[in-house]
Amino acid sequence: MTDPPYGRHEYTEAQQAKLRSGRGGVWRIPPSFDGHPRAPLPRFTTMTKADLDHIREFFTTWATALYPALVPGAHVMIAANPLVSPYIAMGLGEAGLERRGEIVRAVMTMRGGDRPKNAHEEFTDVSVMARSQWEPWLLYRRPIECKTVADNLRKYKTGGLRRISGQQPFGDLILSHPTRKSERAIADHPSLKPQSFLRTIVRASLPLGEGVVLDPFAGSGSTLAAAENLGYESIGLERDPQYYKLAKTAIPKLAVLETSVGPAQRRQAE
């Protein structure tokens, strides 16, 4: 389960230095919304055909390397956006993972909706692209080894998704919200996802509550914090020294943070 980088260079040392110094680079700083400052966003709309082909090649290579670490039936959940998700999906499929649908995080973002650049007054009734109100999370699985999911669950503890409760299955539409200020104060990362959402999908990823959650692009450790809150074992990988240092302090603080969705669903299941 991970929220990976999508472009060639938004998380390179040079672009991270520009982000941290406030110079921007590939990162654009969106305007404030309802009086609240917004997090930086990488400019995916500037990607060329070569950039998009690179994404496909990268995720083919990445998923091929990941495949042996997955037991049969293990799920892979990857955050994306509508512009790049088709290329990520092609890469995952080429590596041998099977598509199991898509999780829709319903959330208003600051992507899209803008008038043509430098022509706002000339084209007042035009948006260059639709304002994004959802975030796709691609859902894939290493194919099961056994004849049935039940047999695979017995052997590997995987193959399905954990239900919300005995009466409510895990659903692919999850109402969410932008990450709260209280969480950003703990973990200042441009791609930080809210704990309420992460706890919901992390819980679903281990159908019997047994196994290990892996985040190979751990950032500030928010996925690992969600796993910690749920009592799941987890492993994170992060190459940026500053984010690694941040994660060490942020994980225990995020793990105990009260949320309005994740704990309620867990109590309902219990």
FIPA-411517 format. One record per residue: residue number from 1; x, y negated, z of N, C-alpha, C in turn; residue in three letters. Coordinates in nm, 2 decimals. Layout:
NUM_X_Y_Z_X_Y_Z_X_Y_Z_ALA
...
This chain:
1_0.08_0.12_0.00_0.00_0.00_0.00_0.09_-0.12_0.00_MET
2_0.07_-0.21_-0.10_0.16_-0.32_-0.11_0.11_-0.43_-0.20_THR
3_0.17_-0.55_-0.18_0.14_-0.67_-0.26_0.27_-0.71_-0.32_ASP
4_0.30_-0.66_-0.44_0.43_-0.67_-0.50_0.45_-0.80_-0.58_PRO
5_0.58_-0.83_-0.61_0.60_-0.95_-0.70_0.56_-0.90_-0.84_PRO
6_0.51_-1.00_-0.92_0.46_-0.96_-1.06_0.55_-1.02_-1.17_TYR
7_0.62_-1.13_-1.15_0.70_-1.19_-1.26_0.84_-1.14_-1.25_GLY
8_0.92_-1.20_-1.35_1.06_-1.17_-1.35_1.14_-1.23_-1.23_ARG
9_1.09_-1.34_-1.19_1.18_-1.42_-1.10_1.12_-1.49_-0.98_HIS
10_0.99_-1.48_-0.95_0.93_-1.57_-0.85_0.99_-1.53_-0.71_GLU
11_1.04_-1.41_-0.69_1.10_-1.38_-0.56_1.25_-1.36_-0.57_TYR
12_1.32_-1.41_-0.68_1.46_-1.42_-0.68_1.51_-1.52_-0.58_THR
13_1.64_-1.51_-0.55_1.70_-1.60_-0.45_1.69_-1.74_-0.50_GLU
14_1.70_-1.77_-0.63_1.70_-1.91_-0.68_1.56_-1.97_-0.66_ALA
15_1.45_-1.89_-0.70_1.32_-1.94_-0.68_1.27_-1.95_-0.54_GLN
16_1.32_-1.85_-0.46_1.28_-1.86_-0.31_1.35_-1.99_-0.25_GLN
17_1.47_-2.02_-0.29_1.53_-2.14_-0.24_1.45_-2.26_-0.28_ALA
18_1.40_-2.27_-0.40_1.32_-2.38_-0.44_1.19_-2.39_-0.36_LYS
19_1.13_-2.27_-0.34_1.01_-2.27_-0.26_1.03_-2.32_-0.12_LEU
20_1.14_-2.27_-0.06_1.16_-2.31_0.08_1.21_-2.45_0.10_ARG
21_1.26_-2.51_-0.01_1.30_-2.65_0.00_1.19_-2.75_-0.04_SER
22_1.08_-2.69_-0.09_0.96_-2.77_-0.13_0.98_-2.82_-0.28_GLY
23_1.07_-2.77_-0.35_1.09_-2.82_-0.49_1.00_-2.74_-0.59_ARG
24_0.95_-2.63_-0.55_0.85_-2.57_-0.63_0.91_-2.46_-0.73_GLY
25_0.97_-2.51_-0.83_1.02_-2.41_-0.93_0.90_-2.34_-1.00_GLY
26_0.90_-2.21_-1.00_0.79_-2.13_-1.06_0.66_-2.14_-0.97_VAL
27_0.69_-2.18_-0.84_0.58_-2.19_-0.75_0.51_-2.32_-0.76_TRP
28_0.38_-2.32_-0.77_0.30_-2.45_-0.77_0.23_-2.47_-0.64_ARG
29_0.23_-2.59_-0.59_0.16_-2.62_-0.47_0.02_-2.67_-0.50_ILE
30_-0.09_-2.59_-0.48_-0.22_-2.63_-0.51_-0.27_-2.75_-0.42_PRO
31_-0.37_-2.82_-0.46_-0.42_-2.93_-0.37_-0.49_-2.88_-0.25_PRO
32_-0.50_-2.96_-0.15_-0.57_-2.92_-0.03_-0.72_-2.89_-0.06_SER
33_-0.78_-2.81_0.02_-0.92_-2.77_0.00_-0.99_-2.78_0.13_PHE
34_-1.10_-2.86_0.13_-1.18_-2.89_0.25_-1.09_-2.94_0.37_ASP
35_-0.98_-3.01_0.33_-0.90_-3.07_0.43_-0.79_-2.98_0.48_GLY
36_-0.78_-2.86_0.42_-0.68_-2.76_0.46_-0.57_-2.75_0.35_HIS
37_-0.44_-2.76_0.38_-0.34_-2.73_0.28_-0.34_-2.59_0.23_PRO
38_-0.31_-2.57_0.10_-0.32_-2.43_0.05_-0.18_-2.38_0.03_ARG
39_-0.16_-2.25_0.03_-0.04_-2.18_0.01_0.01_-2.20_-0.13_ALA
40_0.14_-2.19_-0.15_0.20_-2.20_-0.29_0.15_-2.08_-0.37_PRO
41_0.14_-2.10_-0.51_0.10_-1.99_-0.60_0.20_-1.99_-0.71_LEU
42_0.24_-1.87_-0.75_0.33_-1.86_-0.87_0.25_-1.88_-1.00_PRO
43_0.31_-1.94_-1.10_0.24_-1.97_-1.22_0.23_-1.85_-1.32_ARG
44_0.14_-1.76_-1.30_0.13_-1.65_-1.39_0.08_-1.69_-1.53_PHE
45_0.01_-1.80_-1.54_-0.04_-1.84_-1.67_0.07_-1.88_-1.77_THR
46_0.20_-1.90_-1.72_0.31_-1.93_-1.81_0.38_-1.81_-1.86_THR
47_0.34_-1.69_-1.82_0.40_-1.57_-1.87_0.39_-1.55_-2.02_MET
48_0.50_-1.51_-2.08_0.51_-1.48_-2.22_0.47_-1.33_-2.24_THR
49_0.46_-1.29_-2.36_0.44_-1.15_-2.39_0.55_-1.06_-2.34_LYS
50_0.67_-1.11_-2.35_0.79_-1.04_-2.30_0.78_-1.03_-2.15_ALA
51_0.74_-1.13_-2.08_0.72_-1.12_-1.93_0.62_-1.01_-1.90_ASP
52_0.51_-1.00_-1.97_0.40_-0.90_-1.94_0.45_-0.76_-1.97_LEU
53_0.53_-0.75_-2.08_0.59_-0.62_-2.11_0.68_-0.58_-2.00_ASP
54_0.76_-0.67_-1.95_0.85_-0.64_-1.84_0.78_-0.59_-1.72_HIS
55_0.66_-0.65_-1.69_0.58_-0.60_-1.57_0.54_-0.46_-1.59_ILE
56_0.50_-0.42_-1.71_0.46_-0.28_-1.74_0.58_-0.19_-1.72_ARG
57_0.69_-0.23_-1.78_0.81_-0.15_-1.76_0.86_-0.13_-1.62_GLU
58_0.85_-0.25_-1.55_0.89_-0.24_-1.40_0.81_-0.15_-1.32_PHE
59_0.67_-0.15_-1.34_0.59_-0.07_-1.26_0.59_0.08_-1.31_PHE
60_0.62_0.10_-1.43_0.65_0.24_-1.47_0.77_0.30_-1.40_THR
61_0.87_0.22_-1.40_1.00_0.26_-1.33_0.97_0.28_-1.18_THR
62_0.90_0.18_-1.12_0.88_0.18_-0.98_0.79_0.30_-0.94_TRP
63_0.68_0.32_-1.01_0.59_0.43_-0.98_0.66_0.57_-1.00_ALA
64_0.74_0.58_-1.10_0.82_0.70_-1.12_0.91_0.73_-1.00_THR
65_0.97_0.63_-0.95_1.06_0.65_-0.83_0.97_0.68_-0.71_ALA
66_0.85_0.62_-0.70_0.76_0.64_-0.58_0.70_0.78_-0.58_LEU
67_0.68_0.83_-0.70_0.60_0.96_-0.71_0.65_1.07_-0.62_TYR
68_0.78_1.10_-0.62_0.82_1.21_-0.53_0.80_1.19_-0.38_PRO
69_0.79_1.06_-0.34_0.77_1.03_-0.20_0.62_1.05_-0.15_ALA
70_0.53_1.07_-0.25_0.39_1.09_-0.22_0.36_1.24_-0.21_LEU
71_0.28_1.28_-0.11_0.23_1.41_-0.11_0.11_1.42_-0.21_VAL
72_0.08_1.53_-0.26_-0.04_1.54_-0.35_-0.16_1.49_-0.28_PRO
73_-0.23_1.40_-0.35_-0.36_1.34_-0.30_-0.33_1.21_-0.23_GLY
74_-0.21_1.16_-0.21_-0.18_1.04_-0.15_-0.22_0.92_-0.24_ALA
75_-0.29_0.82_-0.18_-0.33_0.71_-0.25_-0.23_0.60_-0.26_HIS
76_-0.24_0.52_-0.37_-0.15_0.40_-0.39_-0.25_0.28_-0.41_VAL
77_-0.24_0.18_-0.32_-0.32_0.06_-0.33_-0.23_-0.06_-0.36_MET
78_-0.25_-0.13_-0.47_-0.16_-0.24_-0.51_-0.24_-0.37_-0.53_ILE
79_-0.21_-0.47_-0.47_-0.27_-0.60_-0.49_-0.23_-0.65_-0.63_ALA
80_-0.32_-0.72_-0.70_-0.29_-0.77_-0.83_-0.37_-0.90_-0.85_ALA
81_-0.38_-0.94_-0.98_-0.47_-1.05_-1.01_-0.52_-1.01_-1.16_ASN
82_-0.63_-1.07_-1.20_-0.69_-1.03_-1.33_-0.60_-1.05_-1.45_PRO
83_-0.50_-1.14_-1.44_-0.41_-1.16_-1.56_-0.31_-1.05_-1.58_LEU
84_-0.26_-1.00_-1.47_-0.15_-0.90_-1.48_-0.19_-0.75_-1.45_VAL
85_-0.31_-0.73_-1.39_-0.35_-0.60_-1.34_-0.35_-0.50_-1.46_SER
86_-0.39_-0.53_-1.58_-0.39_-0.43_-1.69_-0.25_-0.38_-1.71_PRO
87_-0.14_-0.46_-1.70_-0.01_-0.42_-1.73_0.05_-0.33_-1.61_TYR
88_0.01_-0.37_-1.49_0.05_-0.28_-1.38_-0.02_-0.15_-1.39_ILE
89_-0.15_-0.15_-1.42_-0.22_-0.02_-1.44_-0.16_0.07_-1.54_ALA
90_-0.12_0.01_-1.66_-0.06_0.10_-1.76_0.07_0.16_-1.71_MET
91_0.15_0.08_-1.63_0.27_0.14_-1.58_0.25_0.25_-1.48_GLY
92_0.15_0.24_-1.39_0.12_0.34_-1.29_0.07_0.47_-1.36_LEU
93_-0.01_0.45_-1.47_-0.06_0.57_-1.54_0.05_0.64_-1.61_GLY
94_0.14_0.56_-1.67_0.25_0.63_-1.75_0.34_0.70_-1.65_GLU
95_0.34_0.67_-1.53_0.43_0.74_-1.43_0.36_0.87_-1.38_ALA
96_0.24_0.89_-1.41_0.17_1.01_-1.37_0.07_1.00_-1.26_GLY
97_0.05_0.88_-1.22_-0.06_0.86_-1.11_-0.19_0.85_-1.18_LEU
98_-0.30_0.89_-1.11_-0.43_0.89_-1.17_-0.51_0.78_-1.11_GLU
99_-0.59_0.71_-1.20_-0.67_0.59_-1.15_-0.79_0.64_-1.08_ARG
100_-0.82_0.58_-0.96_-0.93_0.62_-0.88_-1.02_0.50_-0.85_ARG
101_-1.01_0.40_-0.94_-1.10_0.28_-0.92_-1.03_0.16_-0.89_GLY
102_-1.10_0.07_-0.83_-1.04_-0.07_-0.80_-1.11_-0.12_-0.68_GLU
103_-1.04_-0.18_-0.58_-1.10_-0.24_-0.47_-1.11_-0.39_-0.50_ILE
104_-1.22_-0.45_-0.48_-1.24_-0.59_-0.51_-1.25_-0.66_-0.37_VAL
105_-1.15_-0.75_-0.35_-1.15_-0.84_-0.24_-1.21_-0.97_-0.28_ARG
106_-1.34_-0.99_-0.23_-1.41_-1.10_-0.27_-1.37_-1.22_-0.19_ALA
107_-1.30_-1.31_-0.25_-1.24_-1.43_-0.18_-1.23_-1.55_-0.28_VAL
108_-1.26_-1.66_-0.24_-1.24_-1.78_-0.32_-1.10_-1.82_-0.31_MET
109_-1.04_-1.84_-0.43_-0.90_-1.88_-0.43_-0.88_-2.01_-0.50_THR
110_-0.76_-2.06_-0.52_-0.74_-2.19_-0.59_-0.69_-2.16_-0.73_MET
111_-0.70_-2.04_-0.78_-0.66_-2.01_-0.91_-0.77_-2.04_-1.01_ARG
112_-0.73_-2.11_-1.12_-0.82_-2.14_-1.23_-0.92_-2.25_-1.19_GLY
113_-1.01_-2.28_-1.29_-1.11_-2.39_-1.26_-1.06_-2.53_-1.30_GLY
114_-0.93_-2.54_-1.33_-0.87_-2.68_-1.36_-0.91_-2.72_-1.50_ASP
115_-0.92_-2.85_-1.52_-0.94_-2.91_-1.65_-0.81_-2.90_-1.73_ARG
116_-0.81_-2.92_-1.86_-0.69_-2.92_-1.94_-0.58_-3.02_-1.89_PRO
117_-0.46_-2.97_-1.88_-0.35_-3.05_-1.82_-0.33_-3.18_-1.90_LYS
118_-0.32_-3.29_-1.83_-0.30_-3.42_-1.89_-0.41_-3.47_-1.98_ASN
119_-0.53_-3.41_-1.96_-0.65_-3.45_-2.04_-0.77_-3.43_-1.96_ALA
120_-0.76_-3.46_-1.83_-0.87_-3.44_-1.73_-0.99_-3.53_-1.77_HIS
121_-0.96_-3.65_-1.81_-1.07_-3.75_-1.83_-1.13_-3.72_-1.97_GLU
122_-1.05_-3.67_-2.07_-1.10_-3.65_-2.20_-1.19_-3.53_-2.21_GLU
123_-1.16_-3.42_-2.12_-1.24_-3.30_-2.12_-1.29_-3.27_-1.98_PHE
124_-1.38_-3.36_-1.94_-1.43_-3.35_-1.80_-1.52_-3.23_-1.77_THR
125_-1.58_-3.18_-1.88_-1.67_-3.06_-1.86_-1.60_-2.93_-1.90_ASP
126_-1.47_-2.92_-1.90_-1.40_-2.80_-1.95_-1.31_-2.75_-1.84_VAL
127_-1.31_-2.62_-1.81_-1.21_-2.55_-1.73_-1.13_-2.47_-1.82_SER
128_-1.00_-2.47_-1.80_-0.91_-2.39_-1.89_-0.94_-2.24_-1.87_VAL
129_-0.96_-2.20_-1.75_-1.00_-2.06_-1.72_-1.09_-2.06_-1.60_MET
130_-1.16_-1.95_-1.58_-1.26_-1.94_-1.47_-1.19_-1.95_-1.33_ALA
131_-1.25_-2.02_-1.24_-1.20_-2.02_-1.10_-1.21_-1.88_-1.04_ARG
132_-1.10_-1.82_-1.00_-1.10_-1.69_-0.95_-1.17_-1.68_-0.81_SER
133_-1.26_-1.59_-0.80_-1.33_-1.57_-0.67_-1.32_-1.42_-0.62_GLN
134_-1.22_-1.35_-0.68_-1.20_-1.22_-0.63_-1.05_-1.18_-0.66_TRP
135_-1.01_-1.08_-0.59_-0.87_-1.03_-0.61_-0.88_-0.88_-0.63_GLU
136_-0.83_-0.82_-0.74_-0.83_-0.68_-0.76_-0.71_-0.61_-0.68_PRO
137_-0.75_-0.50_-0.62_-0.65_-0.41_-0.57_-0.66_-0.27_-0.64_TRP
138_-0.56_-0.24_-0.72_-0.56_-0.12_-0.80_-0.56_0.00_-0.71_LEU
139_-0.64_0.10_-0.74_-0.64_0.22_-0.65_-0.61_0.34_-0.74_LEU
140_-0.49_0.40_-0.70_-0.44_0.52_-0.77_-0.41_0.63_-0.67_TYR
141_-0.39_0.75_-0.73_-0.36_0.86_-0.64_-0.26_0.96_-0.71_ARG
142_-0.17_1.02_-0.64_-0.10_1.13_-0.69_-0.20_1.25_-0.71_ARG
143_-0.21_1.31_-0.82_-0.31_1.42_-0.84_-0.30_1.52_-0.73_PRO
144_-0.42_1.57_-0.69_-0.42_1.67_-0.59_-0.36_1.80_-0.64_ILE
145_-0.31_1.88_-0.56_-0.24_2.01_-0.60_-0.34_2.12_-0.59_GLU
146_-0.43_2.11_-0.49_-0.52_2.22_-0.47_-0.64_2.22_-0.56_CYS
147_-0.73_2.32_-0.56_-0.84_2.32_-0.65_-0.95_2.22_-0.61_LYS
148_-0.96_2.20_-0.48_-1.06_2.10_-0.43_-1.00_2.00_-0.34_THR
149_-1.07_1.89_-0.32_-1.02_1.79_-0.23_-1.02_1.84_-0.09_VAL
150_-1.12_1.92_-0.06_-1.13_1.98_0.08_-1.00_2.07_0.11_ALA
151_-0.96_2.15_0.01_-0.84_2.23_0.03_-0.72_2.14_0.04_ASP
152_-0.71_2.03_-0.04_-0.60_1.94_-0.03_-0.60_1.87_0.10_ASN
153_-0.71_1.84_0.16_-0.72_1.77_0.29_-0.67_1.87_0.40_LEU
154_-0.70_2.00_0.38_-0.66_2.09_0.48_-0.50_2.11_0.48_ARG
155_-0.45_2.11_0.36_-0.30_2.13_0.34_-0.22_2.01_0.36_LYS
156_-0.26_1.89_0.30_-0.18_1.77_0.30_-0.24_1.66_0.38_TYR
157_-0.36_1.67_0.43_-0.43_1.56_0.50_-0.46_1.44_0.41_LYS
158_-0.46_1.46_0.28_-0.49_1.36_0.19_-0.58_1.40_0.08_THR
159_-0.62_1.30_0.00_-0.70_1.34_-0.12_-0.83_1.25_-0.13_GLY
160_-0.87_1.20_-0.01_-0.99_1.11_-0.01_-0.96_0.99_0.07_GLY
161_-1.06_0.91_0.10_-1.05_0.78_0.17_-1.14_0.79_0.30_LEU
162_-1.09_0.74_0.41_-1.16_0.75_0.53_-1.28_0.66_0.53_ARG
163_-1.39_0.72_0.58_-1.52_0.65_0.58_-1.52_0.54_0.69_ARG
164_-1.60_0.44_0.67_-1.62_0.34_0.78_-1.68_0.40_0.90_ILE
165_-1.78_0.49_0.88_-1.85_0.56_0.99_-1.91_0.68_0.93_SER
166_-1.98_0.76_1.01_-2.05_0.88_0.96_-2.16_0.84_0.87_GLY
167_-2.22_0.72_0.88_-2.33_0.68_0.80_-2.28_0.59_0.68_GLN
168_-2.16_0.53_0.69_-2.12_0.44_0.59_-1.99_0.48_0.52_GLN
169_-1.99_0.50_0.39_-1.86_0.53_0.32_-1.78_0.41_0.31_PRO
170_-1.65_0.43_0.28_-1.56_0.31_0.24_-1.61_0.26_0.10_PHE
171_-1.63_0.13_0.09_-1.68_0.07_-0.03_-1.57_0.00_-0.11_GLY
172_-1.59_-0.02_-0.24_-1.48_-0.09_-0.32_-1.51_-0.24_-0.33_ASP
173_-1.61_-0.30_-0.26_-1.63_-0.44_-0.26_-1.62_-0.48_-0.11_LEU
174_-1.51_-0.57_-0.08_-1.49_-0.61_0.06_-1.49_-0.76_0.07_ILE
175_-1.59_-0.81_0.14_-1.60_-0.96_0.16_-1.48_-1.00_0.25_LEU
176_-1.41_-1.10_0.20_-1.29_-1.15_0.27_-1.29_-1.30_0.28_SER
177_-1.18_-1.35_0.32_-1.16_-1.50_0.33_-1.01_-1.53_0.31_HIS
178_-0.98_-1.65_0.28_-0.83_-1.69_0.28_-0.77_-1.66_0.41_PRO
179_-0.64_-1.64_0.41_-0.57_-1.61_0.54_-0.58_-1.73_0.63_THR
180_-0.62_-1.70_0.76_-0.64_-1.80_0.86_-0.51_-1.87_0.89_ARG
181_-0.53_-1.99_0.94_-0.41_-2.08_0.98_-0.34_-2.01_1.10_LYS
182_-0.41_-1.94_1.19_-0.35_-1.88_1.30_-0.25_-1.77_1.26_SER
183_-0.28_-1.70_1.15_-0.20_-1.59_1.10_-0.08_-1.65_1.02_GLU
184_-0.10_-1.76_0.95_0.01_-1.82_0.88_0.11_-1.88_0.97_ARG
185_0.06_-1.92_1.09_0.15_-1.98_1.19_0.25_-1.87_1.24_ALA
186_0.20_-1.74_1.24_0.29_-1.63_1.28_0.38_-1.58_1.17_ILE
187_0.32_-1.58_1.05_0.40_-1.52_0.94_0.38_-1.61_0.82_ALA
188_0.48_-1.70_0.80_0.47_-1.80_0.69_0.53_-1.74_0.56_ASP
189_0.44_-1.67_0.49_0.47_-1.60_0.36_0.37_-1.64_0.26_HIS
190_0.41_-1.68_0.14_0.32_-1.73_0.04_0.21_-1.63_-0.01_PRO
191_0.24_-1.50_0.01_0.14_-1.40_-0.03_0.07_-1.33_0.09_SER
192_0.07_-1.39_0.20_0.01_-1.33_0.32_-0.13_-1.30_0.31_LEU
193_-0.18_-1.18_0.33_-0.32_-1.14_0.33_-0.37_-1.13_0.47_LYS
194_-0.50_-1.16_0.49_-0.56_-1.16_0.63_-0.56_-1.02_0.69_PRO
195_-0.54_-1.02_0.82_-0.55_-0.89_0.89_-0.68_-0.82_0.88_GLN
196_-0.79_-0.90_0.88_-0.92_-0.84_0.87_-0.94_-0.75_0.75_SER
197_-0.88_-0.80_0.63_-0.89_-0.72_0.51_-0.79_-0.61_0.51_PHE
198_-0.67_-0.63_0.55_-0.56_-0.53_0.55_-0.60_-0.41_0.64_LEU
199_-0.66_-0.44_0.76_-0.69_-0.33_0.85_-0.80_-0.24_0.79_ARG
200_-0.89_-0.30_0.71_-1.00_-0.23_0.65_-0.94_-0.13_0.55_THR
201_-0.85_-0.17_0.46_-0.80_-0.08_0.35_-0.69_0.01_0.41_ILE
202_-0.61_-0.04_0.50_-0.51_0.05_0.56_-0.58_0.17_0.63_VAL
203_-0.69_0.14_0.71_-0.76_0.25_0.77_-0.81_0.35_0.68_ARG
204_-0.86_0.30_0.56_-0.92_0.39_0.46_-0.81_0.48_0.40_ALA
205_-0.69_0.43_0.39_-0.58_0.50_0.32_-0.54_0.64_0.37_SER
206_-0.56_0.66_0.50_-0.53_0.79_0.56_-0.66_0.85_0.60_LEU
207_-0.72_0.94_0.52_-0.85_0.99_0.55_-0.87_1.07_0.68_PRO
208_-0.77_1.13_0.73_-0.78_1.20_0.86_-0.71_1.12_0.97_LEU
209_-0.66_1.00_0.94_-0.59_0.92_1.04_-0.45_0.97_1.06_GLY
210_-0.40_1.06_0.98_-0.27_1.12_0.99_-0.18_1.09_0.87_GLU
211_-0.05_1.06_0.89_0.03_1.04_0.78_0.11_0.91_0.80_GLY
212_0.17_0.86_0.69_0.26_0.74_0.70_0.22_0.64_0.60_VAL
213_0.20_0.51_0.63_0.17_0.41_0.54_0.30_0.34_0.50_VAL
214_0.33_0.34_0.37_0.45_0.28_0.31_0.42_0.15_0.24_LEU
215_0.49_0.04_0.28_0.49_-0.08_0.20_0.63_-0.11_0.15_ASP
216_0.65_-0.09_0.02_0.79_-0.11_-0.03_0.82_-0.25_-0.07_PRO
217_0.72_-0.34_-0.05_0.75_-0.49_-0.07_0.69_-0.55_0.06_PHE
218_0.75_-0.53_0.17_0.69_-0.56_0.30_0.67_-0.71_0.33_ALA
219_0.75_-0.80_0.27_0.74_-0.94_0.30_0.75_-0.97_0.45_GLY
220_0.65_-1.03_0.51_0.65_-1.06_0.65_0.59_-0.96_0.74_SER
221_0.56_-0.84_0.68_0.52_-0.73_0.76_0.37_-0.72_0.79_GLY
222_0.28_-0.79_0.72_0.14_-0.79_0.75_0.08_-0.65_0.74_SER
223_0.11_-0.57_0.63_0.06_-0.44_0.62_0.10_-0.35_0.73_THR
224_0.23_-0.36_0.77_0.28_-0.28_0.88_0.21_-0.32_1.01_LEU
225_0.18_-0.45_1.03_0.11_-0.49_1.15_-0.03_-0.43_1.15_ALA
226_-0.10_-0.42_1.04_-0.23_-0.36_1.03_-0.23_-0.22_1.07_ALA
227_-0.12_-0.15_1.02_-0.11_-0.01_1.05_-0.08_0.01_1.20_ALA
228_0.00_-0.08_1.26_0.03_-0.07_1.40_-0.10_-0.09_1.48_GLU
229_-0.18_-0.19_1.44_-0.31_-0.21_1.51_-0.39_-0.09_1.51_ASN
230_-0.39_-0.01_1.41_-0.47_0.11_1.39_-0.41_0.23_1.45_LEU
231_-0.29_0.22_1.50_-0.22_0.34_1.55_-0.16_0.43_1.45_GLY
232_-0.14_0.38_1.33_-0.08_0.45_1.22_0.07_0.43_1.22_TYR
233_0.14_0.53_1.18_0.28_0.52_1.16_0.31_0.45_1.02_GLU
234_0.41_0.37_1.01_0.43_0.29_0.89_0.58_0.27_0.87_SER
235_0.61_0.25_0.74_0.75_0.22_0.70_0.74_0.10_0.60_ILE
236_0.83_0.00_0.62_0.83_-0.11_0.53_0.97_-0.13_0.47_GLY
237_0.98_-0.18_0.35_1.11_-0.21_0.28_1.10_-0.36_0.24_LEU
238_1.21_-0.43_0.27_1.21_-0.57_0.23_1.36_-0.62_0.21_GLU
239_1.39_-0.67_0.09_1.52_-0.70_0.05_1.56_-0.85_0.09_ARG
240_1.46_-0.94_0.11_1.49_-1.07_0.14_1.53_-1.09_0.29_ASP
241_1.65_-1.13_0.33_1.69_-1.13_0.47_1.60_-1.22_0.56_PRO
242_1.55_-1.33_0.50_1.47_-1.42_0.58_1.33_-1.36_0.61_GLN
243_1.27_-1.29_0.51_1.14_-1.23_0.53_1.16_-1.11_0.62_TYR
244_1.27_-1.04_0.61_1.30_-0.92_0.70_1.30_-0.97_0.85_TYR
245_1.37_-1.08_0.87_1.39_-1.14_1.00_1.25_-1.18_1.05_LYS
246_1.17_-1.25_0.96_1.04_-1.29_1.00_0.95_-1.17_1.04_LEU
247_0.96_-1.07_0.96_0.87_-0.95_0.99_0.90_-0.89_1.13_ALA
248_1.02_-0.89_1.17_1.05_-0.83_1.30_0.98_-0.90_1.41_LYS
249_0.96_-1.03_1.40_0.89_-1.11_1.50_0.74_-1.11_1.48_THR
250_0.70_-1.11_1.35_0.56_-1.13_1.31_0.48_-1.00_1.34_ALA
251_0.53_-0.88_1.31_0.46_-0.76_1.32_0.39_-0.74_1.45_ILE
252_0.46_-0.75_1.56_0.39_-0.72_1.69_0.29_-0.83_1.72_PRO
253_0.31_-0.95_1.68_0.21_-1.06_1.70_0.08_-1.04_1.62_LYS
254_0.10_-1.01_1.49_-0.01_-0.99_1.40_-0.09_-0.86_1.45_LEU
255_-0.02_-0.76_1.50_-0.08_-0.64_1.53_-0.19_-0.65_1.64_ALA
256_-0.17_-0.75_1.73_-0.26_-0.77_1.85_-0.36_-0.88_1.82_VAL
257_-0.35_-0.94_1.71_-0.44_-1.05_1.68_-0.58_-1.00_1.67_LEU
258_-0.68_-1.07_1.73_-0.82_-1.04_1.71_-0.87_-1.08_1.58_GLU
259_-0.95_-1.00_1.51_-1.01_-1.04_1.39_-1.16_-1.01_1.39_THR
260_-1.23_-1.06_1.29_-1.38_-1.05_1.30_-1.43_-0.93_1.22_SER
261_-1.34_-0.86_1.14_-1.39_-0.75_1.06_-1.33_-0.62_1.09_VAL
262_-1.19_-0.61_1.09_-1.13_-0.48_1.11_-1.16_-0.41_1.24_GLY
263_-1.15_-0.47_1.36_-1.18_-0.41_1.48_-1.33_-0.37_1.49_PRO
264_-1.42_-0.45_1.43_-1.56_-0.42_1.44_-1.59_-0.29_1.36_ALA
265_-1.53_-0.27_1.25_-1.55_-0.15_1.17_-1.49_-0.03_1.24_GLN
266_-1.38_-0.06_1.31_-1.32_0.06_1.38_-1.40_0.10_1.49_ARG
267_-1.46_0.00_1.57_-1.55_0.04_1.68_-1.67_0.11_1.63_ARG
268_-1.73_0.07_1.51_-1.84_0.13_1.45_-1.81_0.28_1.42_GLN
269_-1.69_0.30_1.37_-1.65_0.44_1.33_-1.64_0.52_1.46_ALA
270_-1.59_0.46_1.57_-1.57_0.54_1.69_-1.70_0.56_1.76_GLU
